[in-house]
Amino acid sequence: MGKISEFTEKDYEVIARDYADLKEAAKKRCADQYELDQIQKAFEFANEAHKGVRRRSGEPYILHPIAVAKIVVSNIGLGYKSIIAALLHDVVEDTDYTVEDLSSLFGEKVATLVEGLTKIKTVLDNEDKAVQKSMQAENFKRILLTLNDDVRVVLIKLADRLHNCRTIEFMPEHKRDKILSETMFIFIPLAHRLGLYSIKSEMEDIWLRYKEPEAFNEITEKINRNVLDKDKEINEFIEPIDAALKRAGFKFEIKKRVKTPYSIWKKMNTKGVSFDQIYDLYAVRIIFDPDPASEETERDQCYHVFSIITSIYHYKSDRMRDWVNAPKSNGYEALHCTLMSNSGIWVEVQIRSHRMNEIAEKGIAAHWAYKKDGFAGEGQSEMDKWIVKVKEILVNPDINALELLDLIHNDLIQSEILVFTPKGEQRSIEKGATALDFAYAIHSQIGSKAIAAKANLRLVPLSYVLKTGDQIEIITAENERPKKEWLRFVKTSKARRLILDQIKSERQTYIKIGKKMLEKRLGEIGKTLNDKVINSLMEEFEVFDSKPEEMYFKIGCGAIVLDDLENKLKKYYGINRESYFVISDSDVNHRFILATCCTPILGESVVGFKSSDGTVTVHTRTCSNANNLAAKFGDKIVTVKWDKDLNSGSNYLARISLKGADRIGMINDITRVTSKGMNVNIRRINLGTEDGIFDGFIDLYVHDIDDLENLILKLKNIKGIESVARKEL
C-alpha cells in the first residue's frame, strides 16, 4: 500500500482521462453494453478502494491498475473479464476486500483471476537456519501454477510487470536491481515464449536503460541519426516492392522498423562489432490479406510475395528463415529474408498475413482466438505442447521452487532447430540438444532404454549434438537403464528431469558416492568437510531448501560437477577481502570480494550479494550470474559503490577478444598500443591465425574502466582489426 493523501482536482482529471482512454480501447474487445458496464463497475469499485492512496511517484495509485488494464487490452488483446481482473488485481492485497467479495460482485471467474494475481506476503520460515528458501522462486512457481487453471493470470501478471518497469525510476536502487533482474531472468523469456513481442522488447529496452544507461543513450542517439539519414533510402527500397505487389493484385500494407536498442546492444556485445557493422539494422514488414478466392493457400501466398520481391532484389541465402512452414514454439509464423538495396544496404523483409501479424504482436491470446475460429489446424500446436510440458513439471512432487525456476528459465530461453523422425515427421527441439534428448522427447521409455542412435543413417553416440535437418533414429535395448553419466551431456530440462527421477531409486547409493567424491576433491586442495564448507557449497550450488544429502546426491549422480572447486571456495576462504576497496551505502562493516565470473573493474557499475557469513560478493550490474542471483534472492542484494581514493594505484585484470585480417606487424601494433600508448601491462596474449584471419584474446591489467574503454577504442582503430570486445575470463 502506498502513501495516503487527499487527491487534488488535477489528480481527478488525470484519473478520468486515463480511464477514458482505457474505456475507448476496451470497446473493441467487448461484445455488448453489459460487458462495458461491468468494466465501468470494476473501475468505480477499484477507484473507491484505492481512494487517497499514492504510489512512490506521487501519482494516484488507481492509475497503476488502469495502466495494467490498458496493456491487457491493447498489447495482449484480452477480453472484458481480464480487463476487470487487471483493474481489481491489487484490491485483495491492499484493502480489506476479500476474494469472496469480488466473486459476489463480478463473478467467480474474475475472482479466480484476481486470486491468482494476488502476491504472496507470508514469509516462509524454516526451523533449520542453514536451510534457505527463495521467495522469488516460490512466487514464480505460484505464477506458473496458474497455467493449470487459466493462462490469463500469467498474461495479466506480465502486464503488471511491464507497468512496474515503466515506473521503475521511482524505486530505490536495491529494489530496482531486484525488479530488473527478475524481469530479465523470468518475465522477458516468459513474454518471448508466449509470443508477446512488444512487451518483451519494451522490457528489454527498459533493462538496458537502467543497467547500461550510457550504452542505451549512445545507441538511441545513433538510431535516431541513422533513421533520419537512411529513411529516404528505405522509402526508395520499398517503392518497387509496393508497385510489384499492387500489380500482382495483393491487398497489403508495408511497415518500416529499426532494431531495438537492446537487440543492437546485445549483437554488438556478443559479436564484438560496432554499431556501424550491424547490417540488418532496418526491417520492412509486408502484411497482406490472403485472397479467399485464390487457389493458393495462405502459406502459398507468402511464398508468392517472396518470389515477387526476390525478383527485384538479391537476397542473402544464409539469412533466409522459413517460420511459415515450421512455426516457432510460441506460434510465430512469418517468412524472413534479407535483401540488398540498390543503395548498398541490407534490409530484412518479413512477410506475414494479417493473422500471422496478430499472433506475432499479441502472442498466445491471438493464437487461441484464431484457433477457436479454425485457423490453427487440428491437434496441439507447439504452444499447447509447451503448456502441457510446464504442467507436467509443476505436478512433480520432488521438484523444489529453485529447481523449477532453473528448469523453466532454461526452457524459456532455448533456441530451436528442426529434426526428423525415421518416418519423416518433423520435430522441434532445443538447439544444442543431443540424440538422447531427442529420445526422451519422443517418450520417456525410449530415452531410458537408449543405447545409441543413427543420424542420417550413420551410427552416432547418444551424446551426438543434433543439427537442423538431421533424421534421427534411436536404438534401444530392453535391459538398458539410465546412467548418471548421461546428465553430463543432456541439454533439455525434460531429459534431465526424467533421468534424475529414474535414478532417485538408487538415492542412498549416490549420496554415499557424492560424499566420498566431495571429501576426496576437498583433500586434493587441502580442505576438509565441515559445517562451514557444507554451508558454503550448498549456497554456491544453490541447494538452499534441502539437507546436505541432497547436495551429495546431486554430486554422486553427476548433476553437480566439482570443477574449479578451489575457486568456488575462495569467496569463503583465504581472501583478504579488505584489499578490495568497495564500500556499502548501508553497512561499512561488510567484507567484500570481487566476483571471478565478471571481474569488476574500478568505476564500473556494480551490485553486491550478501552470503550467509556476511561476505558481499561484488558483480558488474550486467553480469548474467548477478542477474540470476537477483532474480532468485532479491533480499540478498546490497547497494555497493567504489571508493576511488582507496583504490588509487590498484590494477584490475581484464580480457579483450580481438579478430581481424592478419598482416606483418599486427602483433607489434597491438602491443605498441597497449604497452606504450596506454601504459598497460600485458599478462597473456593468445592469438591464432588461420587462412589470413587472426582470432584470440589478450589478458591485461588496467587501472579503471575508463582505461579499458579507451584501450578498446584505440585497438579498433588499428588497420585490419574487425572487432574488439571485453570478454569474461
N, C-alpha and C positions, 0 to 999 in steps of 0.2 A: 504494500500500500504506500502511496506517495504522500506528499505534504498536503495538509488541509488548509484551504483559504477560500475566501469569498471570490466568486467569479465576477469579472468586470463585464461591462456592456460589450467590449471588444471580444472577450472570450466567447460570449454567447453568439456573436456574429460569426466567428471562426467555426464554432461547432455547427451552426446552421448551414454555413457554406459547404463544409466538408461532407456533412450528411446529405445535402442536396446533390453533390457530385456522386456519392455512393448510390443514392436512390435512382439517379439517371442511368448509371451503369447497370443497376440491378434489373431495370425494366426489360433488358434484353434476355435475362435468364428466368424471368417469372412468366408462368403460363397464364395467370389471370390476376384480377384485382385482389383476391383473397391472399395470395402469396405476398403481394406488395404490402398489404395491410399488416400481415404478420411481421414483416421486416420493420415497418413503422412501429409496431407494438414493442418489438425487441429493442429498437433504438431508444424509445422513450423509457423503457424499463432500465436499460443499462445506463442511460444518461442520468436517471434519478439515483441509481445505485452508486455511481461514481461522482455524484454531485459534490463540488468543492474540492475534489482530490486533484492534485497536480503531479506530473512526472518530474524527474530530475531537471529536465529542460525548463520547467516552469509552466509549460502548456497544460491545459486541462487534460486529465487522464483519458477521458472518453474519446479523445482524438486518436489514441492508440488502437482501440478495438475498431473504430471506423476505418482507419488506415488498413488494418489487417483484413477487414471485410472487403475493402476495395481491391486489394491484391487477390483475394479469393475469387472475386467475380471477374476482374479484368485480366489478371495474369494467368489464372488457372482455369477459369470458366466454369466454376461450380454453381449449383443452384441455390434456391432460396433457403433451404434448411442449413446449408453450410454458411451462408451469409449471416443467418440468425445466430448460429453457433459461434461465429467469429465475433459478432457484436457482444455476445454474452460470455466469452471464453475466460474472463478474469473475475466474473461476478461471484462464483462459488468460492474461489480462492481468497478474494479480498474483502468480501462482505459477509453478512450473516445469512444470506440466502443459501438454500441447500439445493442439491440436485433434484430432490423431490418437488421443491417449489417450482423449478424450471419445467419439470415434467408435467405438472398440473397446468401450467400456463402456456407451454409451447409444444407439448407432446413428448412422448418417450424417446423418439429418435434424436431430437435436438438435445434433450437432457443427456443422452448417452454420449453424444459427440462432445458436449461440454465436459462431462465427467472424464472422458479420455484425455482432454486437453488440460485438465487441472493438474498443476505441478505438484510434485512430491515435496512436502515440507518437513516430514519426520526425519530426524537424523537417525541413521542406522547405528545402533550400539552393538558392541561386541565385548564380552567379558574379557577375552584374550586381547590385551593391548597390542600384542605383536601382530595380530591379525587385523588388517586394514581393508576397508571396502571403498570403492569408488562410487560416490553419489551420482556423478555424471553418467557412469556406466549403467547404474541401476535406472536412472531416468530414461536413458536411451533404450534400455530393454523394455521399459514401460511403453515408450512411444511405438516400438516395433510390435509389441503385443497387440496393439490396436489394429494391426493388419488382419488379425484373426476376426475382428468384428467389422471394422469399416475403415477403408483406406483414406477416407476423407479426413479423419483425425490427423493423419500424418501430413496431408496436404495443407490443412489449416495451420498445423504446427510450423511448417516451412514458411507460410505467410507471416506468422508471428515472429519467427526468427529474422526474416528479411527486414521487417519494420524495426526490430530491435537493432539490427545492423545499421539501418539508415540513421538512427538517432544515437549511435554509439559514442559520439563525441562528448556527450554529457556524462558518460560513465567514468569512474576513477580508473587509473591506469591498470591496476591488477585485475579489475573486473573486465576491462576492455580486452586484456590479453586472454582471459578465460573464454569470453564470448567468441573472439576471433578464431582462437584455436579450435574450439568446439565446431565452429562453423566450417572451417577448412577440413577438419578430420571427419565430421559426421554429415553435416547438413548440405554442403556443396556436393559431395558424392551422392547423397541421397536424392537431391534435386536432379542431378545428372541421370541417375538410374530411372527416375520417374519421368524423365523427358521434359523437365521444366527449364528450358534453355535460358529464358530471360531472367528467371530467378537465380539460376546458377551463375550466370555472367555478372549480374549486379553484385552478388555476394563476393565473387572473386575480386572484382574491382574495389569494393569497399575494404576487403582484406589487404590488398596491395596499398591502398591509400594510407592506411594506418600502420602497416608493417614496414613498408618501404616508401615513405612519403616523397623523398627526393626522386626516386626512380619513377613513381607514379606521375609526378608533376612534369618531369622531363619528357616522358613518353607521351603524355596527354598533349603537351605543347607541340611535340613533333607531329603527332597525328593531326592536330588542327592545322598546322602549317602545311602538311602534305596534302590534306584533303583539299585545301584551297588551291594548291599548286596543280594537283592531279585531277580535280573534278572535271575540268574540260576534256581531258584525255579519256576519262571513264565514259563521259557522255558520248564522245566520238566513237568509243568502243561499242557502246550499246546501239547506236543508230542503225547499222546494217543488220544487227540481230532483230531489232524491232520491226524493220521493214520486211525481212525474210519471213518471220513468223506470221505477220499480217497477210502476206501473200499466200501462205500455206493455209490460211483460214482459222488460225488459233485465236481463241479469246484468252487474254493473258494480261499480267502486269509485271513490270520489271522493277525491282528494288535494288538500291545500292547500299553497301555496308562496308565498314572498316573493322579490322580485327580489334578486339577489346584491349585496353591497356594491359590487363593481366595476361592474356594469351600472348601478347607481344613480349612482355617481360619474361614469361616462362620460356618462350622459344629462345630469347636472347641468352638466358642463363643455361638452359640445357644444351643448346647448340654452340654456345660460346661465340655468338655473332653479334654484330652491331645492328642498330635499328635499320640502317640503310641496306643491310644484307638480307632482310626479310622480304622475299619476293612475292609472297602471296598476301600482301597487306590488304588488298582490296578484294571484295567479293560482290558478285552480281547474282541476284536471285530471280529466277524466272518461275512465276506461279501461274499455272494455267487451269482453265476449266475444261475437264475432259468432255469431249463431244459424245453425248449418249447415242447419237445416230451413227457414229463411226464404227466400222468393223474392227478397228483397233481397240484393244483393251486399254485401261488407264496406264498400265505399265508400258505397253507398246507405244503409246503416245509420248511417254517420257523419252524413249529411245528415238522416236521420230524427231522430237525437239533437238536432241543431242546430235543427230545426223545433220540437221539444218545448220546448227551453229558451228560444227566442226568442218563444214564445207566452206565456211567463211574464214575461220581462224585455225591455225595449227594447235593441237593440244599436246600436253605433256603426258605420255602414256603411263609413266610410273606414278602419276598423281591422280589417276582415274579411280573413283570409288563408287561401286555399284551397291547402294543401300536400298534399291528398289527390288532387285531380285532376291536379296538376302537382307531383310531389315535388321537393325540393331536390336539388342535385347530390350531396350526401352521403347520399342515401337517405331523408332525413327526410320523414315523412308525418304530417299532422295537420290538423285544421280549427281555426283560431283565430278567436275573436270577443271583443269587449269589450262587457260588459253593464252597465247602470246598475242598481244595487241599490235596494231600497226605502228604504234609509237614505241614499242620495245619494252612494255611492262607486262608481267604475268598477272592475270586476273582469274580468280577462282569463280566458276559459274556453278550454281546449284539449281537443279531442275526439279520442281515439285508440282504436284496438283494442289488445289486448294485444300483438299482433305489431308494430304501429306503435310502441308504447311501448318494446318491447325494442330496436328499431332506434334509437329516439331516445336511449336510455340507453347502449347498448353499441355503437352505430355499425356499422362495417363488418363486425365479427365476426358480429353478429346478422343483418345484411343478407345475408351469404353463407350463413349457416346456413339461413335461410328460403328463400333462392334454391335451395339444394340440394333443399329439400322442395317446390319448385314454386310458391312463393308470389310470387316476384319477376317473374313473367311471362317471355315469350320475349325473346331478344335481349339486347343490352347495356343495363344501367342507366346512369344518369348517373355513378354511382360508377365503374363499369367503364370508361366513356369517359374519365374523368379519369385513371385509372391508365394507360390506353393513351397519353394525351396526354403524361404525365410521362415515360413510357418513350421516346416519340419525341424529346423534348427531350434526354434523357440520352444518346442514341446519336449526337447531333450532334457531330462531332469538332471543330467550330470554336468551340464554346461553352466558356468557362472557368468556373471554380467561382464566381467573384463574379457573373458574368452569370447563371449558373444560379440562384444564391441570390436575386437580384432578380426573375428571371422567376417562380420558384416562389412567392416571397413575394407578389408582386402577384396571382398567380393564386389563392393561398390565401385572401386577404382580400376577394376580389371579392364584391359583392352581385349578385344575378341578376335579370333580367327575362325575360319570355316574349314571343317574337315568332313570326310565322308565315311560311311559305313561300307562294308563289303557289298551291300545291296544297292549302293549309290545314294543312300539317304543323307541329306545334308545336316550337319550338326554344328552348332556354335559353341565354342569353348574358349576359356581364358587363354590369352596369349602367354606363352611360356609353359603351358600345360604339357604333361608327359603322356605317354601311352597308358600308364597306369591311371592317371587322372581320367582319361577317356574311358577306360574300363569301368571305373566307379560311376562315371556319368551315365553309362548305359544301364547298369544295375549293380547293386552292392555285392551280390553273389558272384558276378563276373569279375569284379575287382578283387575280391578276397581270394579267388581261385586262379588268378592270372599268374602265368609263369614267363610269358614273352609276348611279343606282338609282331605283326607284319605291317610295314609301312610301304605302300605301293608294291606289294607282293615280295618285299625284301625283309628278311628276318632282322628284327631290332630288339634291344633290351627294353624292359619296362620303363627305364629312365629316359628313353628316347624323347626329345623335345619335338612336339608336333609343329608342322609348318602348314601354312594355308594351302588347301588343295590336296593334302595327304589323304589317301584312302587307308583306313586303319582296320586291321583285323586282330582281335585278341585271342591268344592261345591260352587255354586253361587246363588245369589238372585237378581232378576230384579231391585229392588229398592235400592240396596246397592250402596254406594258412597265411594270414597277413604277417609280415615281418617288420620289426622295429626299424630296420634299415630303410624301409620304404618312406618313412617320414622325412628322410633327408632330401628326397628329390620330388615328392609330390607338390603340386602348386596350388590346387584348388582347395577351398575350405571344405567342400563336401568330402573329398577323398581323405583329407587329414582327419576330419571328424570321425568318419566311419572306421578308419584304421585304428584310431585311438580307442573308439568304443569296442572294437573287436579284440584288442589286446588287453583291455582292462580286466578280463577274466584272469589274467596272469599278473595282476597288480602287485601282489606281495613279492613275487619274484623280481619284478622290475624295480620295486622300491629298494630291495637289498642291493641289486646291481648298481642302481643310481647312486646310492650312498657310498658304496665302495669306489665307484668311479670318481666321485667328488673328493673323497678322502685322499685318493691316490694323486689326483691332479693338484690338490692343495699342498700335499707333501713335496711335490716337484718344485713348487715356488716358495717353500719354506713356511707354509702356514698350516694351522691345524683347524679341525672342525670344532667350533664352539658357538655359543649363542650369538655372539656379535657377528661372526661370519655368516651363520644361518640367516639372521635377520637382514643383514646387508644384501645377501644374494637373493633372498625372497623379494626384497624391494627391487633389486636390479632386474630380476627375471619376471617381475610383476605377478608374483604368486601371492597376492595380498589377502585373499579371503579363504585361505586354506591353511593346513598344517604343513610342517616341513616335509612330511611324507609325500605330499603332492608334488613338491619340487623334486624329491628323489625319484619319484615315479616318472616324471617327465624327462629327467636326465637319463634314467635307465632305458626308456623306450625311444629315446632319440629326439623327443620334441624340444628339449633344451640342449644346446651344444655348448660345451665348455671351452670353446675357443677364446683366446685372449683373456683368460680368467684373471691374470695378474693386473691388467689394465682396468678390468671391471671393479676390482677391489681397491684400486688406487684412490677412489673417491672416499674410501673409508679408512685407509691405512697409509701411513708413511708419507703424507703430503704436508708440506709446510704451507698450510692454507693462507697464512697471513702474508705470504710473499706475493699473492695476487691482490693488488690494491683495488678491490671493489668494495664499495660500502653500500649499505642498505639505507633507504629512506626512513625505514621504520625501526630498525633494530641493528645498531652498530656492533653488537656482540656476536653476530653470526660469524662462522668460519666459512671461507669461500674457496672454491676450486673452479677452474675453467674446464668446461666440458671438452672431452677429446674428440667428440663427433663433429663439432663445428669449429673448434679452436678460435674462440672470440679474440678480437684484436682491439686494442685501446681505441676508444672513440666510436666503436660500433654500437648500435642499438642492441641492448641485452635484456634478458629476463632471467630470474633466478627461481630455483625449485628447492624447497627445504626437505631434506630427508629426515628419517626418524631420529637420527642422532644430532640433529640441529645443523648439520653441514648444508650449505647452499651451493648447489651446482649451477654455474652461470653458462647460459647458452646464448647464441645470437637469436634475435626475435624471429627470424625466418627459418631457423633450423627445424627440419622435419621432426626430429626427436622431441624438440621442445614443444612443437605444436601437438604432438601426440600425447605428451605428458599433461599439457594444459587442458586438452580435451577430456582426459580421464580424471585428473586430480587438480582441478582448478583451485581447491583450497590450499594447495601447497605452493602457489605462486608467491614469490617475494619480489617486491619492486627494488631493483638494484640500479646503481649508476657507477661510472668510473670516477675515481679521484685522480685527475690528471697530474696534480702536483706530486702525489706519492709515486706515480708511475713514471716520472721523468727519468729517462735513460734506459727504460726497460725495452726488451726486444720480444717480438712475437712471431712464432713460426707460421708461415702460410705456404700454400701450394698454388702454383699458377700453371694451368694447362695451356699449351701452345700447339698450333697447327698451321702449316703453310707450305709454300713451294721451297724446296731445298736449293741452296746455291753455295758457292765458295764464299766463306767469310760469314755465314749466317750465325754460327755459334759465337764467333768473335763479336758480332754486332749485339747479340743478346747479352753476353757477359759485360760488354762495354757499357750498355745502357743501365744494367742492374748494379754492377760493382762500382763503376766510376761515376756515371751520371747521377745515380740515386744514392750512392754510398750505402748500399745494401749488401749484407753478407749472404752469399750463396752457400747453402748446406749440401745440396744434391742436385745434379742435373741428370735427367733420364729422357733422352730424345732419340727416337729411332727413325730411320729413313727407308722408304720403300717406293720404288718407281718414281723418284723425284719429289715425293711428298714426305715431309717430316711431321712427326706427331709425338707428344710426350708432355713432360712436366718439369718444373723447377721448384724445389723447396728452398725457401729463403727466410731470413729474419728481417722484419720491418719494425719501425718504431710505433706506428699507429695506422689507423685505417686510411688516413689521407696519403701516407706513404704508399700504401698498397694500390690505391686507386690511381695515383699519379704514375706509378710504375706501369700499371696495365695500359694506361693511355699512351705512354712512351713506347711500349713494346708494340702496340697496334700500329704505330707509325713506321716501324721497320719494314723496309721493302721485302715483299714476299710472304709476310705473315698474314694469314687469313682470319684467324680467330685467337683471342686471348681471354681467358676467364679464370676466376678463382675456383678452386676445386677442393673438396674435402680431403683431408689427409688420410 
